[in-house]
Amino acid sequence: MSEVHDAIAAIRNRRPQSVVVFTGAGVSAESGIPTFRGSGGLWRNFRAEDLATPAAFARDPKLVWEWYEWRRGLIREAQPNAAHRAIARLPDPLVVTQNVDGLHERAGSRDIVELHGNIFRARCARERKTIQAREPFDEIPPRCTCGALLRPDIVWFGETLPAGAMERAGAAIAAADLLLVIGTSGVVYPAAGLVALARGLSIEINPEASSISTACHFAVTATAADATPPIVDAIMEGR
């Protein structure tokens, strides 16, 4: 992986102090979590795009929650992999993630912007208050204490991102000495536009070239679990 060596050399030369890590589904792939999209993302002949919408929830909340409970079961059994653990070793990074699996937090990262929500939180459809909901629900669809339906605290297709999330992520990326982009396809907007804001050194880690590979100074063709630990080691050398 000559790209890794080149990226490490650049890190050692620049000794970046402020780091932002921007992650997508690829960072969790080696934890055994499927993307739930594309050709392998079918569940009972439904695509994610058929279920993760306000209209689908309004039409059949039980069906939507059955899908989410299946997903939550898979993710609940998954463990953070070497990439998650390496990122958590950084002393003060901002982790901006498109993932909803909570694995960054479980690995030990503390400053996290979850652009698309968290599958282990639920939100009251009436009062909009959120609750932690890691364990399986006793009934499907679950209800809030006020009697209204709970929905997953996830950004569905057609919905806007959480208030302030893009602003904080964008400002941090623009000010960072180093942006690590790990396991994202770069096709989901508006989050994909964040990479263009980087002014410091930028390094992508992805097994295949993505739509943002050419926007980064270095594109490391490798899995997140393989390439992230040595890159984090290089960052730590300058601390």
C-alpha positions in Angstrom: 0.0 0.0 0.0 2.3 2.7 -1.3 -0.5 5.3 -0.8 -0.4 4.6 3.0 3.3 5.3 3.1 2.9 8.5 1.2 0.1 9.7 3.4 2.1 8.8 6.5 5.1 10.8 5.2 2.9 13.8 4.6 1.5 13.5 8.2 5.0 13.3 9.6 6.1 16.3 7.6 3.1 18.5 8.5 2.5 17.3 12.1 -1.2 18.2 12.1 -2.7 19.1 15.5 -6.4 19.6 14.7 -8.0 16.6 13.2 -11.5 15.9 11.8 -12.5 12.3 10.9 -15.4 12.0 8.5 -16.8 8.4 8.2 -19.3 6.5 6.2 -20.6 2.9 6.0 -17.2 1.6 5.0 -15.7 2.2 8.5 -18.2 -0.3 9.9 -18.1 -2.9 7.2 -15.5 -5.0 9.0 -17.8 -5.0 12.0 -20.2 -7.0 9.9 -22.8 -4.3 9.5 -24.4 -4.3 6.0 -25.1 -1.0 4.3 -28.8 -1.8 3.9 -28.7 -0.1 0.5 -27.9 -1.3 -3.0 -28.2 -4.9 -4.4 -27.5 -6.5 -1.0 -29.8 -4.2 1.0 -33.2 -6.0 0.5 -35.3 -7.0 3.5 -38.5 -8.9 2.7 -38.3 -7.5 -0.8 -38.2 -3.9 0.5 -35.4 -1.5 -0.2 -34.2 1.0 2.4 -35.6 3.7 0.2 -39.0 2.1 0.5 -39.0 2.1 4.3 -36.8 5.0 5.6 -39.3 7.7 4.7 -41.9 9.7 6.7 -44.6 8.5 4.2 -43.7 4.8 4.9 -43.9 5.4 8.6 -47.3 7.1 8.3 -48.6 4.3 6.1 -47.3 1.3 8.1 -45.3 2.1 11.3 -45.3 -1.5 12.4 -43.6 -2.6 9.2 -41.0 0.2 9.5 -40.3 -0.7 13.1 -40.0 -4.4 12.3 -37.2 -3.5 9.8 -35.5 -1.3 12.3 -35.7 -3.9 15.1 -34.1 -6.4 12.7 -31.3 -3.8 12.0 -30.9 -2.9 15.6 -30.5 -6.6 16.5 -27.6 -7.0 13.9 -25.9 -3.8 15.1 -26.4 -4.6 18.8 -24.3 -7.7 18.3 -21.6 -6.0 16.3 -18.3 -4.7 17.9 -16.1 -1.8 17.0 -13.3 -2.8 14.7 -9.7 -1.7 14.4 -10.6 1.5 12.6 -13.1 2.6 15.3 -10.6 1.8 18.0 -7.8 3.7 16.2 -9.9 6.8 15.8 -10.8 6.7 19.5 -7.0 6.8 20.3 -6.8 10.3 18.9 -6.8 12.7 21.9 -9.2 15.4 20.6 -10.6 14.8 17.1 -14.1 15.7 16.0 -15.7 12.6 14.5 -18.3 13.5 11.9 -20.2 10.4 10.8 -23.0 9.4 8.4 -23.4 6.2 10.3 -26.3 5.5 12.8 -24.7 2.5 14.4 -23.1 4.2 17.5 -19.9 2.2 17.1 -17.7 5.3 17.3 -19.1 6.0 20.8 -18.7 2.4 21.9 -15.1 2.4 20.8 -14.4 5.4 23.0 -14.8 8.5 20.8 -16.5 11.3 22.6 -16.9 14.3 20.3 -19.2 13.0 17.6 -21.5 14.7 15.1 -24.1 12.2 14.0 -25.3 13.6 10.7 -28.0 11.0 10.2 -29.0 10.2 13.8 -28.6 7.1 15.9 -30.5 3.8 15.6 -30.5 3.4 19.4 -32.4 6.5 20.0 -36.2 7.0 19.5 -38.1 10.2 19.1 -41.7 11.0 20.0 -43.7 11.8 16.9 -45.8 14.3 18.8 -43.5 16.0 21.3 -40.2 15.4 19.4 -38.4 14.5 22.6 -35.8 11.8 22.3 -35.0 8.7 24.5 -32.2 6.3 24.6 -33.5 2.9 23.3 -30.7 0.3 23.1 -32.7 -2.7 24.2 -35.5 -4.3 22.1 -39.0 -2.8 22.5 -41.7 -4.8 24.2 -44.2 -3.9 21.6 -44.0 -2.8 17.9 -44.6 -0.1 17.1 -43.4 1.4 20.4 -45.1 4.4 22.0 -44.0 7.3 24.0 -45.2 7.8 27.6 -47.6 10.5 26.2 -49.2 7.8 24.0 -47.9 9.0 20.7 -45.9 6.8 18.4 -42.1 6.7 18.8 -40.1 6.7 15.6 -36.4 6.0 15.1 -34.2 9.1 15.7 -32.9 8.7 12.2 -32.8 11.2 9.3 -35.0 9.6 6.7 -35.0 10.3 3.0 -36.4 13.7 2.3 -35.7 15.0 5.8 -33.3 17.7 6.8 -30.2 17.0 8.9 -30.2 17.9 12.7 -30.0 21.6 13.4 -26.5 22.8 13.6 -24.9 19.5 12.6 -23.7 20.6 9.1 -22.6 24.0 10.4 -20.4 22.6 13.1 -19.0 19.9 10.9 -18.3 22.3 8.1 -16.6 24.9 10.3 -14.4 22.2 11.9 -13.4 20.7 8.6 -12.5 24.1 7.2 -10.3 24.9 10.2 -8.7 21.5 10.6 -5.0 20.7 9.9 -6.0 17.2 8.7 -9.2 15.7 7.4 -9.5 11.9 7.3 -12.3 10.6 5.1 -12.9 7.0 5.8 -15.4 4.6 4.1 -17.8 7.1 2.5 -18.9 6.9 -1.1 -19.2 10.7 -1.3 -22.5 10.6 -3.1 -24.9 11.3 -0.3 -25.6 15.1 0.0 -25.4 17.4 1.7 -22.8 15.6 3.8 -20.7 14.7 0.7 -20.1 18.4 0.1 -18.2 18.7 3.4 -15.0 17.4 1.9 -14.7 20.3 -0.4 -14.4 22.6 2.6 -11.1 21.2 3.7 -8.2 23.6 3.6 -5.6 21.4 5.3 -4.2 18.0 4.4 -6.9 15.5 3.4 -6.6 11.8 3.2 -9.3 9.3 2.0 -9.3 5.7 3.0 -11.6 3.5 0.9 -11.1 0.1 -0.8 -12.3 1.6 -4.1 -12.0 5.0 -5.7 -15.0 7.2 -4.8 -16.5 10.5 -6.1 -14.3 12.4 -3.6 -11.0 10.6 -4.2 -9.7 13.3 -6.5 -10.7 16.0 -4.0 -8.3 14.6 -1.4 -4.5 15.0 -1.3 -4.1 11.3 -0.8 -6.5 8.4 -1.7 -5.5 5.3 0.1 -7.0 2.2 -1.5 -7.4 -0.1 1.5 -10.0 -1.1 4.1 -10.6 1.1 7.0 -9.4 -1.5 9.5 -6.1 -2.0 7.6 -5.2 1.6 6.9 -6.6 3.7 9.8 -4.4 2.3 12.6 -1.0 3.1 11.0 -2.2 6.6 9.9 -3.4 7.3 13.5 0.0 6.1 14.7 1.7 8.7 12.5 -0.6 11.4 13.8 0.2 10.5 17.4 3.9 10.7 16.8 3.6 14.4 16.3 1.7 14.9 19.6 
